[in-house]
């Protein structure tokens, strides 16, 4: 598993950085919102670009944070049997879900968002129709990129779970933890 383990670790590192970037984008979104309020209501200066920038930062944080959230095993689960399974059973359920649900959906969404959202926007160098609005094609690139990174993180999780099933690696406890919902 040498090559595959290194690939998985590299993907994890990239998504760790993207997660940190997403956190910074949330902070920047709040700062831009406060600055926009000050300009609009304090100084009576109105412009659309700060509001659009705030939306762009938040959208980018969501799309880039999705792969980081998967890496940390913090996506929402619908548990019917998962909490009753052994760790090995959980590995099999995770592997099945990653291969047959996550990967096909992410690959499809990557392709669809590239061909129908980003690429047509990039061809015409789409800009907001609002006065002082921003270019739209850069933020539209974040959608296929986010799904691509989620696909890569899915691959990393598949590699780790396969290695754990074969007994070649040991997953950290948090990779198999299950938190019961509050009653």
Backbone as ProteinMPNN parsed JSONL, in Angstrom:
{"seq_chain_A": "XXXXXXXXXXXXXXXXXXXXXXXXXXXXXXXXXXXXXXXXXXXXXXXXXXXXXXXXXXXXXXXXXXXXXXXXXXXXXXXXXXXXXXXXXXXXXXXXXXXXXXXXXXXXXXXXXXXXXXXXXXXXXXXXXXXXXXXXXXXXXXXXXXXXXXXXXXXXXXXXXXXXXXXXXXXXXXXXXXXXXXX", "coords_chain_A": {"N_chain_A": [[0.829, -1.204, 0.0], [2.16, 1.154, -0.169], [2.466, 3.288, -2.222], [-0.246, 4.005, -2.448], [-0.923, 4.718, 0.161], [0.716, 6.934, 0.501], [-0.373, 8.608, -1.457], [-2.958, 8.947, -0.395], [-2.309, 10.251, 2.02], [-1.209, 12.601, 0.984], [-3.439, 13.745, -0.311], [-5.041, 14.14, 1.943], [-3.491, 16.084, 3.28], [-3.648, 18.265, 1.489], [-6.407, 18.782, 1.585], [-6.624, 19.411, 4.25], [-5.344, 21.882, 4.281], [-7.122, 23.273, 2.615], [-9.348, 23.254, 4.259], [-8.487, 24.918, 6.332], [-8.232, 27.262, 4.842], [-10.929, 27.62, 4.195], [-11.968, 28.224, 6.715], [-10.747, 30.689, 7.17], [-11.935, 32.111, 5.12], [-14.575, 32.271, 6.036], [-14.234, 33.96, 8.239], [-13.258, 36.241, 6.871], [-15.53, 36.797, 5.356], [-17.281, 37.667, 7.336], [-15.918, 39.978, 8.165], [-15.973, 41.513, 5.811], [-18.716, 41.852, 5.623], [-19.239, 43.423, 7.903], [-17.693, 45.69, 7.26], [-19.006, 46.492, 4.948], [-21.517, 47.189, 6.011], [-20.742, 49.368, 7.579], [-19.832, 51.135, 5.575], [-22.197, 51.441, 4.068], [-24.27, 52.25, 5.89], [-23.054, 53.897, 7.748], [-21.395, 55.71, 6.364], [-22.862, 56.312, 4.181], [-22.266, 55.226, 1.666], [-22.8, 53.331, -1.067], [-22.378, 50.228, -2.587], [-22.238, 47.361, -4.691], [-20.268, 45.38, -4.804], [-19.037, 44.631, -2.271], [-21.042, 43.108, -1.004], [-21.442, 41.048, -2.855], [-18.866, 39.938, -2.774], [-18.859, 38.973, -0.168], [-20.787, 36.921, -0.404], [-19.456, 35.308, -2.256], [-17.162, 34.533, -0.808], [-18.347, 33.068, 1.266], [-19.622, 31.027, -0.201], [-17.386, 29.793, -1.379], [-16.128, 28.895, 0.934], [-17.931, 26.939, 1.803], [-17.874, 25.083, -0.352], [-15.14, 24.366, -0.441], [-14.777, 23.523, 2.109], [-16.179, 21.153, 2.306], [-14.742, 18.828, 1.521], [-12.783, 18.795, 3.49], [-14.397, 18.4, 5.708], [-15.311, 15.802, 5.202], [-12.861, 14.496, 5.404], [-12.421, 14.731, 8.131], [-14.402, 13.124, 9.053], [-16.973, 14.139, 9.636], [-19.361, 14.559, 8.369], [-22.933, 14.557, 8.113], [-24.741, 11.722, 9.171], [-27.162, 9.256, 8.369], [-28.324, 7.103, 10.496], [-29.114, 3.81, 10.55], [-28.224, 1.273, 11.082], [-25.557, 1.545, 11.63], [-24.447, 2.339, 14.144], [-24.7, 0.024, 15.577], [-22.897, -1.753, 14.613], [-19.757, -3.551, 14.438], [-16.345, -2.306, 14.442], [-15.135, -3.263, 12.108], [-17.386, -3.874, 10.572], [-18.381, -1.287, 10.271], [-16.358, -0.228, 8.689], [-16.824, -1.646, 6.305], [-19.409, -0.699, 5.648], [-18.856, 2.033, 5.322], [-17.024, 1.883, 3.171], [-18.658, 0.789, 1.151], [-20.61, 2.852, 0.912], [-18.978, 5.022, 0.16], [-17.907, 4.146, -2.312], [-20.174, 3.486, -3.913], [-22.037, 5.546, -3.626], [-21.019, 8.198, -2.816], [-18.716, 8.659, -4.57], [-19.697, 8.261, -7.342], [-21.668, 10.315, -7.388], [-20.162, 12.656, -6.812], [-18.323, 12.686, -8.958], [-20.091, 12.944, -11.11], [-21.31, 15.439, -10.441], [-19.059, 17.08, -10.521], [-18.382, 16.996, -13.255], [-20.82, 17.913, -14.446], [-21.097, 20.491, -13.276], [-18.828, 21.693, -14.249], [-19.243, 21.654, -17.056], [-21.744, 22.877, -17.453], [-21.975, 25.05, -15.743], [-19.486, 26.461, -14.918], [-17.737, 26.497, -17.306], [-19.298, 27.616, -19.555], [-19.697, 30.158, -18.46], [-17.1, 31.108, -18.18], [-16.304, 31.22, -20.851], [-17.618, 33.489, -21.824], [-16.684, 35.34, -20.112], [-18.216, 36.068, -17.818], [-19.864, 38.55, -15.916], [-21.26, 40.124, -13.014], [-24.476, 41.582, -13.258], [-25.13, 43.661, -11.687], [-24.53, 47.005, -10.619], [-21.208, 47.814, -10.178], [-20.631, 45.217, -9.68], [-19.048, 41.947, -9.334], [-16.82, 39.736, -11.191], [-18.251, 36.716, -12.372], [-17.39, 34.196, -13.23], [-15.035, 33.272, -11.805], [-15.974, 32.462, -9.232], [-17.749, 30.551, -9.997], [-16.061, 28.583, -10.846], [-15.249, 27.45, -8.481], [-17.199, 25.626, -7.743], [-17.096, 23.159, -9.443], [-14.437, 22.578, -8.748], [-14.578, 22.216, -5.963], [-16.229, 19.914, -5.823], [-14.533, 18.166, -7.16], [-12.361, 18.05, -5.378], [-13.685, 16.92, -3.229], [-14.213, 14.447, -4.342], [-11.579, 13.489, -4.571], [-10.947, 13.356, -1.832], [-12.763, 11.43, -1.107], [-11.646, 9.257, -2.477], [-9.279, 9.036, -1.004], [-10.341, 8.271, 1.468], [-11.438, 5.822, 0.779], [-9.103, 4.4, 0.163], [-7.885, 4.355, 2.714], [-9.781, 2.929, 4.239], [-9.864, 0.486, 2.89], [-7.229, -0.355, 3.271], [-7.317, -0.619, 6.051], [-9.176, -2.692, 6.327], [-7.72, -4.769, 5.194], [-5.841, -5.004, 7.102], [-3.5, -3.62, 6.976], [-3.158, -0.993, 7.697], [-3.904, 1.094, 10.518], [-6.714, 2.755, 11.434], [-7.311, 5.98, 12.85], [-9.189, 6.379, 15.886], [-11.184, 8.327, 15.674], [-11.934, 8.211, 13.019], [-13.75, 6.213, 12.839], [-15.689, 6.8, 14.621], [-18.875, 7.268, 16.094], [-21.372, 9.48, 16.734], [-24.132, 9.552, 18.687], [-27.284, 11.012, 17.965], [-28.662, 13.852, 19.707], [-31.236, 13.381, 22.07]], "CA_chain_A": [[0.0, 0.0, 0.0], [3.055, 2.3, -0.068], [2.066, 4.386, -3.091], [-1.614, 4.409, -2.141], [-0.898, 5.404, 1.452], [1.299, 8.259, 0.27], [-1.385, 9.381, -2.185], [-3.996, 9.284, 0.579], [-1.758, 11.255, 2.942], [-1.096, 13.857, 0.232], [-4.8, 14.285, -0.472], [-5.439, 14.616, 3.271], [-2.777, 17.339, 3.564], [-4.23, 19.334, 0.658], [-7.727, 19.118, 2.105], [-6.403, 20.089, 5.532], [-5.076, 23.291, 3.931], [-8.368, 23.861, 2.117], [-10.196, 23.466, 5.429], [-8.014, 26.136, 6.992], [-8.614, 28.374, 3.959], [-12.375, 27.812, 4.348], [-12.169, 28.921, 7.989], [-10.344, 32.077, 6.961], [-12.958, 32.729, 4.265], [-15.728, 32.596, 6.892], [-13.84, 35.161, 8.969], [-13.234, 37.361, 5.923], [-16.909, 37.091, 5.004], [-17.817, 38.484, 8.433], [-15.247, 41.28, 8.119], [-16.52, 42.23, 4.656], [-20.091, 42.213, 5.974], [-19.173, 44.555, 8.829], [-17.194, 46.848, 6.516], [-20.076, 46.918, 4.046], [-22.511, 47.873, 6.836], [-20.172, 50.664, 7.939], [-19.865, 51.987, 4.384], [-23.566, 51.704, 3.621], [-25.109, 52.962, 6.858], [-22.285, 54.904, 8.462], [-20.856, 56.732, 5.464], [-23.819, 56.452, 3.084], [-21.631, 54.809, 0.416], [-23.422, 52.068, -1.439], [-21.777, 49.525, -3.713], [-22.642, 45.955, -4.656], [-19.18, 44.418, -4.762], [-18.776, 43.993, -0.971], [-22.059, 42.092, -0.757], [-21.117, 39.905, -3.709], [-17.65, 39.328, -2.236], [-19.275, 38.205, 1.003], [-21.433, 35.704, -0.914], [-18.423, 34.481, -2.889], [-16.337, 33.953, 0.244], [-19.107, 32.037, 1.96], [-19.796, 29.902, -1.129], [-16.1, 29.107, -1.493], [-15.895, 28.194, 2.202], [-18.764, 25.738, 1.814], [-17.389, 24.113, -1.344], [-13.813, 23.884, -0.076], [-14.869, 22.881, 3.417], [-16.843, 19.846, 2.224], [-13.736, 17.752, 1.504], [-12.174, 18.804, 4.822], [-15.374, 17.8, 6.613], [-15.239, 14.361, 4.968], [-11.586, 14.043, 5.959], [-12.576, 14.664, 9.588], [-15.514, 12.217, 9.342], [-17.975, 14.931, 10.335], [-20.59, 14.73, 7.599], [-24.122, 14.027, 8.765], [-25.075, 10.343, 8.814], [-28.465, 8.715, 8.725], [-27.939, 5.812, 11.071], [-30.106, 2.763, 10.763], [-27.535, 0.12, 11.675], [-24.134, 1.846, 11.783], [-24.022, 2.372, 15.549], [-24.765, -1.338, 16.133], [-21.889, -2.582, 13.952], [-18.369, -3.556, 14.907], [-15.496, -1.417, 13.642], [-14.97, -3.874, 10.782], [-18.656, -3.659, 9.879], [-18.432, 0.135, 9.906], [-15.459, -0.059, 7.546], [-17.514, -2.147, 5.114], [-20.496, 0.234, 5.324], [-18.203, 3.234, 4.786], [-16.473, 1.563, 1.854], [-19.795, 0.658, 0.24], [-21.18, 4.181, 0.688], [-18.018, 5.843, -0.58], [-17.757, 3.669, -3.691], [-21.408, 3.43, -4.694], [-22.855, 6.754, -3.503], [-20.251, 9.451, -2.854], [-17.866, 8.827, -5.76], [-20.458, 8.552, -8.57], [-22.321, 11.624, -7.297], [-19.153, 13.721, -6.923], [-17.799, 12.717, -10.329], [-21.154, 13.515, -11.944], [-21.459, 16.865, -10.144], [-17.867, 17.769, -11.031], [-18.526, 17.12, -14.711], [-21.958, 18.774, -14.775], [-20.843, 21.882, -12.901], [-17.817, 22.221, -15.173], [-19.764, 21.838, -18.422], [-22.943, 23.715, -17.545], [-21.904, 26.222, -14.876], [-18.258, 27.233, -15.047], [-17.18, 26.674, -18.651], [-20.01, 28.643, -20.33], [-19.462, 31.459, -17.833], [-15.722, 31.493, -18.499], [-16.228, 31.561, -22.282], [-18.106, 34.852, -22.046], [-16.137, 36.167, -19.029], [-19.441, 36.566, -17.186], [-19.794, 39.473, -14.788], [-22.537, 40.453, -12.402], [-25.196, 42.673, -13.917], [-25.289, 44.742, -10.717], [-23.555, 48.084, -10.688], [-20.064, 47.541, -9.304], [-20.595, 43.782, -9.394], [-17.808, 41.218, -9.58], [-16.82, 38.671, -12.205], [-18.935, 35.522, -11.862], [-16.746, 32.934, -13.604], [-14.123, 32.701, -10.803], [-16.687, 31.748, -8.175], [-18.362, 29.372, -10.602], [-15.012, 27.557, -10.893], [-15.141, 26.834, -7.163], [-18.148, 24.515, -7.629], [-16.493, 21.901, -9.883], [-13.221, 22.316, -7.978], [-14.995, 21.671, -4.672], [-16.652, 18.522, -6.012], [-13.335, 17.397, -7.504], [-11.613, 17.814, -4.141], [-14.472, 15.966, -2.445], [-13.939, 13.146, -4.981], [-10.241, 13.058, -4.146], [-10.993, 12.958, -0.426], [-13.45, 10.141, -1.116], [-10.632, 8.265, -2.854], [-8.4, 8.872, 0.151], [-11.07, 7.504, 2.489], [-11.52, 4.449, 0.265], [-7.764, 3.814, 0.35], [-7.664, 4.106, 4.147], [-10.659, 1.868, 4.721], [-9.408, -0.762, 2.279], [-6.018, -0.732, 4.003], [-7.709, -1.061, 7.394], [-9.806, -4.01, 6.191], [-6.656, -5.743, 4.927], [-4.973, -5.054, 8.269], [-2.22, -2.975, 6.665], [-3.086, 0.273, 8.427], [-4.855, 1.253, 11.612], [-7.351, 4.064, 11.364], [-7.532, 6.626, 14.145], [-10.521, 6.099, 16.436], [-12.166, 9.31, 15.199], [-12.398, 7.855, 11.681], [-14.848, 5.255, 12.954], [-16.556, 7.167, 15.734], [-20.264, 7.578, 15.777], [-22.005, 10.227, 17.806], [-25.585, 9.407, 18.647], [-27.938, 12.317, 18.019], [-29.271, 14.212, 21.002], [-32.646, 12.995, 22.156]], "C_chain_A": [[0.862, 1.252, 0.0], [2.627, 3.485, -0.902], [0.703, 4.922, -2.702], [-1.697, 5.151, -0.812], [-0.329, 6.805, 1.315], [0.325, 9.163, -0.474], [-2.475, 9.847, -1.234], [-3.519, 10.382, 1.53], [-1.609, 12.609, 2.243], [-2.443, 14.525, 0.038], [-5.277, 14.857, 0.861], [-4.783, 15.949, 3.601], [-3.364, 18.497, 2.772], [-5.582, 19.75, 1.221], [-7.66, 19.725, 3.496], [-6.157, 21.585, 5.276], [-6.333, 23.982, 3.427], [-9.344, 24.117, 3.264], [-9.794, 24.719, 6.188], [-8.377, 27.373, 6.166], [-10.107, 28.67, 4.089], [-12.685, 28.549, 5.647], [-11.823, 30.396, 7.861], [-11.382, 32.801, 6.11], [-14.214, 33.092, 5.06], [-15.437, 33.869, 7.676], [-13.854, 36.382, 8.052], [-14.642, 37.768, 5.496], [-17.565, 37.971, 6.071], [-17.21, 39.888, 8.425], [-15.804, 42.125, 6.971], [-17.943, 42.689, 4.95], [-20.111, 43.429, 6.9], [-18.704, 45.821, 8.117], [-18.272, 47.389, 5.578], [-21.167, 47.67, 4.819], [-22.019, 49.266, 7.228], [-20.228, 51.626, 6.755], [-21.293, 52.408, 4.036], [-24.325, 52.59, 4.6], [-24.356, 54.048, 7.61], [-21.835, 56.046, 7.579], [-21.74, 56.987, 4.254], [-23.176, 56.202, 1.713], [-22.173, 53.431, 0.075], [-22.737, 51.488, -2.675], [-22.122, 48.054, -3.575], [-21.481, 44.987, -4.47], [-18.904, 43.851, -3.37], [-19.792, 42.885, -0.644], [-21.792, 40.846, -1.594], [-19.859, 39.195, -3.221], [-17.976, 38.476, -1.012], [-19.921, 36.891, 0.57], [-20.391, 34.75, -1.495], [-17.562, 33.787, -1.838], [-17.08, 32.834, 0.974], [-19.305, 30.811, 1.072], [-18.506, 29.103, -1.272], [-15.789, 28.333, -0.216], [-16.703, 26.899, 2.262], [-18.2, 24.683, 0.865], [-16.017, 23.548, -0.974], [-13.815, 23.172, 1.271], [-15.483, 21.494, 3.377], [-15.829, 18.702, 2.254], [-13.014, 17.664, 2.853], [-13.101, 18.141, 5.838], [-15.399, 16.283, 6.448], [-13.959, 13.787, 5.568], [-11.69, 13.855, 7.463], [-13.732, 13.768, 10.023], [-16.634, 12.935, 10.09], [-19.201, 15.241, 9.488], [-21.743, 14.074, 8.349], [-24.391, 12.611, 8.262], [-26.531, 10.081, 9.164], [-28.183, 7.302, 9.2], [-29.145, 4.912, 11.244], [-29.468, 1.577, 11.474], [-26.093, 0.435, 12.074], [-23.671, 1.761, 13.236], [-24.004, 0.982, 16.184], [-23.647, -2.239, 15.599], [-20.541, -2.526, 14.668], [-17.565, -2.579, 14.054], [-15.303, -1.96, 12.231], [-16.245, -3.703, 9.957], [-18.804, -2.218, 9.431], [-17.516, 0.426, 8.715], [-16.135, -0.506, 6.255], [-18.646, -1.203, 4.687], [-19.915, 1.511, 4.714], [-17.697, 3.001, 3.374], [-17.581, 1.46, 0.812], [-20.378, 2.037, -0.105], [-20.272, 5.084, -0.127], [-17.963, 5.443, -2.049], [-19.036, 3.833, -4.507], [-22.285, 4.674, -4.599], [-22.031, 8.031, -3.665], [-19.502, 9.637, -4.167], [-18.676, 9.069, -7.039], [-21.11, 9.931, -8.543], [-21.304, 12.752, -7.483], [-18.578, 13.825, -8.331], [-18.832, 13.332, -11.27], [-21.295, 15.014, -11.714], [-20.248, 17.666, -10.597], [-18.022, 18.021, -12.52], [-19.662, 18.078, -15.08], [-21.687, 20.235, -14.438], [-19.75, 22.507, -13.76], [-18.458, 22.584, -16.511], [-20.946, 22.787, -18.509], [-22.882, 24.981, -16.709], [-20.646, 27.047, -15.15], [-17.861, 27.524, -16.495], [-17.961, 27.683, -19.495], [-19.804, 30.055, -19.771], [-18.071, 31.985, -18.178], [-15.596, 31.911, -19.967], [-16.646, 32.993, -22.561], [-17.571, 35.831, -21.002], [-17.278, 36.878, -18.279], [-19.133, 37.446, -15.98], [-21.201, 39.69, -14.252], [-23.177, 41.613, -13.161], [-25.42, 43.845, -12.975], [-24.195, 45.783, -10.899], [-22.436, 47.814, -9.685], [-19.919, 46.072, -8.963], [-19.284, 43.139, -9.822], [-17.958, 40.236, -10.744], [-17.449, 37.426, -11.593], [-18.164, 34.235, -12.152], [-15.754, 32.421, -12.561], [-14.86, 31.922, -9.704], [-17.378, 30.515, -8.744], [-17.34, 28.249, -10.779], [-14.927, 26.793, -9.578], [-16.077, 25.625, -7.036], [-17.549, 23.213, -8.178], [-15.208, 21.564, -9.124], [-13.557, 21.699, -6.622], [-15.439, 20.223, -4.786], [-15.473, 17.626, -6.397], [-12.529, 17.062, -6.249], [-12.361, 16.854, -3.223], [-14.297, 14.558, -3.019], [-12.576, 12.615, -4.559], [-10.234, 12.619, -2.691], [-11.741, 11.638, -0.277], [-12.495, 9.022, -1.478], [-9.692, 7.99, -1.688], [-9.071, 8.026, 1.231], [-11.225, 6.048, 2.063], [-10.191, 3.729, 0.49], [-7.549, 3.441, 1.815], [-8.532, 2.96, 4.652], [-10.28, 0.508, 4.133], [-8.159, -1.273, 3.009], [-6.335, -1.236, 5.402], [-8.369, -2.435, 7.343], [-8.772, -5.105, 5.945], [-5.7, -5.872, 6.114], [-3.634, -4.382, 8.05], [-2.054, -1.628, 7.34], [-4.108, 0.243, 9.55], [-5.41, 2.662, 11.529], [-7.438, 4.667, 12.758], [-8.98, 6.382, 14.599], [-11.577, 7.069, 15.9], [-12.671, 9.013, 13.79], [-13.559, 6.867, 11.709], [-15.821, 5.619, 14.076], [-17.969, 7.443, 15.21], [-20.854, 8.296, 16.975], [-23.506, 10.087, 17.664], [-26.199, 10.801, 18.716], [-28.536, 12.577, 19.397], [-30.742, 13.859, 20.963], [-33.513, 14.153, 22.532]], "O_chain_A": [[0.319, 2.345, 0.16], [2.439, 4.579, -0.37], [0.502, 6.135, -2.629], [-2.461, 6.108, -0.68], [-0.824, 7.749, 1.93], [0.209, 10.348, -0.16], [-2.872, 11.012, -1.264], [-4.253, 11.331, 1.807], [-1.858, 13.649, 2.852], [-2.57, 15.738, 0.206], [-5.854, 15.944, 0.898], [-5.432, 16.846, 4.139], [-3.558, 19.586, 3.312], [-5.871, 20.942, 1.324], [-8.552, 20.481, 3.881], [-6.701, 22.439, 5.976], [-6.588, 25.137, 3.766], [-10.087, 25.098, 3.235], [-10.645, 25.488, 6.634], [-8.778, 28.4, 6.714], [-10.511, 29.833, 4.095], [-13.569, 29.405, 5.678], [-12.533, 31.253, 8.387], [-11.676, 33.972, 6.351], [-14.846, 34.112, 4.784], [-16.287, 34.754, 7.769], [-14.393, 37.429, 8.41], [-14.914, 38.952, 5.297], [-18.308, 38.9, 5.753], [-17.913, 40.872, 8.654], [-16.073, 43.314, 7.144], [-18.332, 43.792, 4.568], [-20.902, 44.351, 6.706], [-19.252, 46.9, 8.341], [-18.427, 48.602, 5.435], [-21.684, 48.676, 4.334], [-22.787, 50.228, 7.21], [-20.62, 52.783, 6.903], [-21.56, 53.575, 3.748], [-24.952, 53.569, 4.196], [-24.962, 55.019, 8.063], [-21.883, 57.209, 7.979], [-21.395, 57.798, 3.394], [-23.496, 56.873, 0.732], [-22.016, 52.482, 0.844], [-22.546, 52.177, -3.677], [-22.282, 47.555, -2.461], [-21.697, 43.864, -4.014], [-18.56, 42.673, -3.274], [-19.433, 41.853, -0.077], [-21.902, 39.724, -1.101], [-19.798, 37.965, -3.253], [-17.43, 37.386, -0.844], [-19.616, 35.844, 1.142], [-20.436, 33.543, -1.257], [-17.264, 32.598, -1.959], [-16.508, 31.784, 1.263], [-19.169, 29.68, 1.538], [-18.533, 27.872, -1.285], [-15.243, 27.232, -0.278], [-16.2, 25.876, 2.726], [-18.063, 23.518, 1.241], [-15.767, 22.361, -1.18], [-12.963, 22.326, 1.539], [-15.324, 20.727, 4.326], [-16.045, 17.708, 2.947], [-12.674, 16.57, 3.302], [-12.648, 17.411, 6.72], [-15.497, 15.554, 7.435], [-13.977, 12.714, 6.17], [-11.109, 12.919, 8.013], [-14.019, 13.657, 11.216], [-17.18, 12.407, 11.059], [-20.0, 16.103, 9.855], [-21.539, 13.143, 9.129], [-24.28, 12.339, 7.067], [-27.058, 10.622, 10.136], [-27.847, 6.419, 8.41], [-30.074, 5.221, 11.99], [-30.075, 0.956, 12.347], [-25.474, -0.348, 12.794], [-22.625, 1.18, 13.524], [-23.362, 0.782, 17.215], [-23.471, -3.359, 16.077], [-20.239, -1.583, 15.399], [-18.066, -2.081, 13.046], [-15.307, -1.197, 11.266], [-16.174, -3.415, 8.762], [-19.296, -1.952, 8.334], [-17.855, 1.226, 7.843], [-16.034, 0.169, 5.231], [-18.818, -0.941, 3.497], [-20.421, 2.01, 3.709], [-17.914, 3.824, 2.484], [-17.448, 1.99, -0.291], [-20.61, 2.344, -1.274], [-20.733, 5.821, -0.999], [-17.971, 6.303, -2.93], [-18.99, 4.269, -5.657], [-23.193, 4.844, -5.413], [-22.31, 8.848, -4.542], [-19.644, 10.675, -4.812], [-18.366, 10.011, -7.769], [-21.111, 10.64, -9.55], [-21.558, 13.698, -8.228], [-18.37, 14.926, -8.839], [-18.489, 14.146, -12.128], [-21.39, 15.782, -12.671], [-20.392, 18.815, -11.015], [-17.815, 19.14, -12.99], [-19.486, 18.953, -15.928], [-22.012, 21.123, -15.226], [-19.748, 23.72, -13.975], [-18.247, 23.678, -17.036], [-21.136, 23.439, -19.536], [-23.664, 25.904, -16.941], [-20.737, 28.201, -15.567], [-17.672, 28.683, -16.862], [-17.337, 28.548, -20.11], [-19.745, 31.025, -20.526], [-17.897, 33.176, -18.436], [-14.865, 32.848, -20.287], [-16.085, 33.641, -23.445], [-17.945, 37.004, -20.994], [-17.293, 38.1, -18.134], [-18.276, 37.137, -15.152], [-22.193, 39.468, -14.946], [-22.486, 42.511, -13.642], [-25.853, 44.912, -13.41], [-23.072, 45.462, -11.288], [-22.687, 47.612, -8.497], [-19.167, 45.715, -8.056], [-18.51, 43.723, -10.581], [-19.062, 39.95, -11.209], [-17.206, 37.114, -10.427], [-18.274, 33.273, -11.391], [-15.629, 31.204, -12.429], [-14.417, 30.848, -9.298], [-17.568, 29.532, -8.028], [-17.72, 27.081, -10.855], [-14.572, 25.614, -9.566], [-15.773, 24.693, -6.291], [-17.494, 22.23, -7.439], [-14.922, 20.391, -8.884], [-12.891, 20.761, -6.184], [-15.077, 19.392, -3.953], [-15.423, 16.46, -6.004], [-12.071, 15.932, -6.079], [-11.739, 16.06, -2.517], [-14.239, 13.586, -2.267], [-12.433, 11.437, -4.23], [-9.594, 11.626, -2.344], [-11.398, 10.819, 0.576], [-12.521, 7.956, -0.863], [-9.35, 6.839, -1.418], [-8.433, 7.164, 1.836], [-11.151, 5.144, 2.895], [-10.163, 2.588, 0.951], [-7.086, 2.342, 2.119], [-8.062, 2.113, 5.413], [-10.371, -0.511, 4.819], [-8.046, -2.459, 3.322], [-5.699, -2.171, 5.887], [-8.142, -3.26, 8.228], [-8.922, -6.229, 6.423], [-4.843, -6.756, 6.126], [-2.719, -4.554, 8.856], [-0.93, -1.167, 7.537], [-5.057, -0.54, 9.525], [-4.663, 3.64, 11.55], [-7.62, 3.946, 13.739], [-9.875, 6.203, 13.774], [-12.728, 6.684, 15.694], [-13.727, 9.511, 13.4], [-14.266, 6.706, 10.715], [-16.684, 4.817, 14.432], [-18.183, 7.797, 14.051], [-20.837, 7.781, 18.093], [-24.081, 10.458, 16.641], [-25.703, 11.67, 19.433], [-28.867, 11.654, 20.141], [-31.407, 14.021, 19.94], [-34.729, 14.002, 22.648]]}, "name": "protein", "num_of_chains": 1, "seq": "XXXXXXXXXXXXXXXXXXXXXXXXXXXXXXXXXXXXXXXXXXXXXXXXXXXXXXXXXXXXXXXXXXXXXXXXXXXXXXXXXXXXXXXXXXXXXXXXXXXXXXXXXXXXXXXXXXXXXXXXXXXXXXXXXXXXXXXXXXXXXXXXXXXXXXXXXXXXXXXXXXXXXXXXXXXXXXXXXXXXXXX"}
